Amino acid sequence: MFTFVAIVVVLTAAVTGPRAWTEVKKGWDTVVNPVDLADQNTLRPVSPPPVVPADPAMAAPGAVEPAAVQTGAPPNAGQITSVTSSFADGSCSPGQSCAVRVDVRLDPAVPVDTVTWKLNVYDRCSGEVHAGGDVTMRVEPGRDEVYGLSKTFLPPGFALGVAAITSAPAVAASEPLYVPAEKVTC
């Protein structure tokens, strides 16, 4: 039995010994041979910052600023006090399916049974509007808000906008979500 325990102890020491020696040596070097502390507190740049032209017209020859999205609907109307939309997955890309969360706040003084909305996709360069299908959500009694996820396909494009437009109980629209979100040109 003692022979078996001795063999286990020797094998364990052989397997963990080199790692333990490395850790002890690293600790010894930290105490006895410290490195230059000033060098540790400096950050080296990875790459230079991008050059952004001061005038958008100088960005590219023939580049045009995309048009603002005009939904044709107010931000609130009738029993709807507000409509908001946000990307359900963080962001969306042109040429792919896009999930959008739509929140519709309602006037608590006026009971509403259902709310209907659709997602419209606006091509800010060509002016085309792609209307999505209607989504109808039942409002639970006593609630002053309804929300849901809607999916739409974003066509290929340089500057797109997505907005939720309600049709019942009144016509109202959310602020558009821009794809891509940063400054772009047509």
C-alpha positions as CSV (number, residue, x, y, z in Angstrom):
1,M,0.0,0.0,0.0
2,F,2.8,2.4,0.9
3,T,4.4,1.6,-2.5
4,F,1.2,2.6,-4.3
5,V,1.0,5.9,-2.4
6,A,4.7,6.6,-3.2
7,I,4.1,6.0,-6.9
8,V,1.1,8.3,-7.0
9,V,3.1,11.0,-5.1
10,V,6.0,10.7,-7.5
11,L,3.7,10.8,-10.6
12,T,1.9,13.8,-9.3
13,A,5.1,15.7,-8.6
14,A,6.4,14.8,-12.1
15,V,3.2,16.1,-13.8
16,T,2.7,19.3,-11.7
17,G,6.4,20.1,-11.0
18,P,7.3,22.0,-14.2
19,R,4.2,24.2,-13.9
20,A,4.9,24.9,-10.2
21,W,8.5,25.7,-11.0
22,T,7.4,28.2,-13.7
23,E,5.0,29.9,-11.2
24,V,7.7,30.1,-8.5
25,K,10.2,31.5,-11.0
26,K,7.7,34.1,-12.2
27,G,7.0,35.2,-8.7
28,W,10.7,35.4,-7.8
29,D,11.4,37.5,-10.9
30,T,8.6,39.9,-10.0
31,V,10.1,40.5,-6.6
32,V,13.8,40.5,-7.4
33,N,13.9,41.8,-11.0
34,P,11.0,44.2,-11.4
35,V,10.4,45.6,-14.9
36,D,10.3,49.3,-15.7
37,L,6.9,50.5,-14.3
38,A,6.7,53.5,-16.6
39,D,6.6,51.2,-19.6
40,Q,3.5,49.4,-18.3
41,N,1.5,52.6,-18.1
42,T,1.9,53.6,-21.7
43,L,-0.6,52.8,-24.4
44,R,0.7,52.4,-28.0
45,P,-1.8,53.2,-30.8
46,V,-3.0,50.3,-32.8
47,S,-3.8,52.3,-35.9
48,P,-4.2,56.0,-36.7
49,P,-7.7,57.4,-36.5
50,P,-9.6,57.6,-39.7
51,V,-9.5,60.9,-41.6
52,V,-13.0,62.4,-41.8
53,P,-13.5,65.2,-44.3
54,A,-14.8,68.4,-42.8
55,D,-17.2,69.0,-45.8
56,P,-19.5,66.0,-46.6
57,A,-19.5,67.1,-50.3
58,M,-15.8,66.3,-50.4
59,A,-16.3,62.7,-49.1
60,A,-16.6,61.3,-52.7
61,P,-17.2,62.8,-56.1
62,G,-20.9,62.7,-56.9
63,A,-21.8,61.7,-53.4
64,V,-25.3,62.8,-52.3
65,E,-26.6,63.1,-48.7
66,P,-29.6,60.6,-48.3
67,A,-33.0,62.1,-47.9
68,A,-34.7,62.2,-44.5
69,V,-37.5,59.6,-44.0
70,Q,-41.0,61.0,-44.3
71,T,-43.5,58.6,-42.8
72,G,-46.5,60.7,-43.5
73,A,-47.9,60.0,-40.0
74,P,-47.6,61.9,-36.7
75,P,-45.8,60.5,-33.7
76,N,-49.2,60.2,-31.8
77,A,-52.8,60.4,-32.7
78,G,-56.2,59.5,-31.2
79,Q,-55.8,56.8,-28.5
80,I,-52.1,56.3,-29.4
81,T,-49.8,58.4,-27.3
82,S,-46.5,57.2,-28.8
83,V,-45.0,54.6,-31.1
84,T,-41.4,53.5,-30.7
85,S,-39.3,50.9,-32.6
86,S,-35.9,49.4,-31.9
87,F,-33.8,46.7,-33.5
88,A,-34.5,43.4,-31.6
89,D,-31.1,41.9,-32.3
90,G,-29.0,45.1,-31.9
91,S,-28.8,46.1,-35.5
92,C,-29.7,45.1,-39.1
93,S,-27.9,45.0,-42.4
94,P,-29.1,45.7,-45.9
95,G,-30.0,42.5,-47.9
96,Q,-31.0,40.6,-44.8
97,S,-34.0,39.9,-42.6
98,C,-34.4,42.4,-39.8
99,A,-36.3,41.9,-36.5
100,V,-37.8,45.0,-34.9
101,R,-39.5,45.5,-31.6
102,V,-42.5,47.8,-31.8
103,D,-43.9,49.5,-28.6
104,V,-47.3,51.3,-28.8
105,R,-48.4,53.3,-25.8
106,L,-52.1,54.0,-25.4
107,D,-54.2,56.6,-23.6
108,P,-55.4,54.8,-20.4
109,A,-58.6,56.8,-20.4
110,V,-59.8,55.2,-23.7
111,P,-60.1,51.4,-23.9
112,V,-58.6,49.8,-27.0
113,D,-59.1,46.2,-28.0
114,T,-56.5,45.7,-30.7
115,V,-53.6,47.6,-32.3
116,T,-52.4,47.1,-35.9
117,W,-49.1,48.2,-37.3
118,K,-46.7,47.4,-40.2
119,L,-43.0,48.0,-40.8
120,N,-42.2,50.2,-43.8
121,V,-38.7,50.2,-45.3
122,Y,-37.6,53.4,-46.9
123,D,-34.7,53.6,-49.4
124,R,-33.3,57.0,-48.6
125,C,-31.4,57.2,-51.9
126,S,-34.1,56.3,-54.4
127,G,-37.2,57.3,-52.4
128,E,-38.8,53.8,-52.7
129,V,-41.0,52.6,-49.9
130,H,-41.5,48.9,-49.2
131,A,-44.6,48.3,-47.1
132,G,-44.6,45.3,-44.8
133,G,-47.5,43.2,-43.7
134,D,-50.0,44.1,-41.0
135,V,-49.4,42.8,-37.4
136,T,-52.4,42.9,-35.1
137,M,-51.9,42.6,-31.3
138,R,-54.7,42.3,-28.7
139,V,-54.5,44.7,-25.8
140,E,-55.0,43.1,-22.4
141,P,-57.7,44.7,-20.3
142,G,-56.3,47.5,-18.0
143,R,-53.0,47.8,-20.0
144,D,-51.9,51.0,-21.6
145,E,-49.2,49.5,-23.8
146,V,-48.8,46.7,-26.4
147,Y,-45.6,45.5,-28.0
148,G,-44.4,42.8,-30.3
149,L,-41.6,41.7,-32.7
150,S,-42.0,42.2,-36.4
151,K,-39.7,40.9,-39.1
152,T,-39.1,42.5,-42.5
153,F,-36.6,42.0,-45.3
154,L,-34.3,44.9,-46.0
155,P,-33.5,45.3,-49.7
156,P,-29.9,46.0,-50.7
157,G,-29.1,49.7,-50.4
158,F,-26.7,52.3,-49.2
159,A,-29.1,54.2,-46.9
160,L,-32.3,52.6,-45.5
161,G,-34.8,53.6,-42.9
162,V,-37.3,51.4,-41.0
163,A,-40.4,52.8,-39.3
164,A,-43.4,51.3,-37.6
165,I,-46.7,52.7,-38.8
166,T,-50.0,52.0,-37.0
167,S,-53.3,51.8,-38.8
168,A,-55.6,51.0,-35.9
169,P,-56.9,52.5,-33.6
170,A,-55.3,55.5,-35.2
171,V,-52.5,56.3,-37.7
172,A,-49.2,57.2,-36.0
173,A,-45.5,56.4,-36.7
174,S,-42.3,55.7,-34.9
175,E,-39.0,57.6,-35.5
176,P,-37.2,55.8,-38.3
177,L,-34.3,53.4,-37.5
178,Y,-31.4,54.0,-39.9
179,V,-29.5,51.2,-41.7
180,P,-26.6,51.7,-41.5
181,A,-26.7,54.0,-38.5
182,E,-23.6,56.0,-39.3
183,K,-23.3,58.8,-41.8
184,V,-23.6,57.5,-45.4
185,T,-23.9,58.9,-48.9
186,C,-25.8,57.8,-51.9
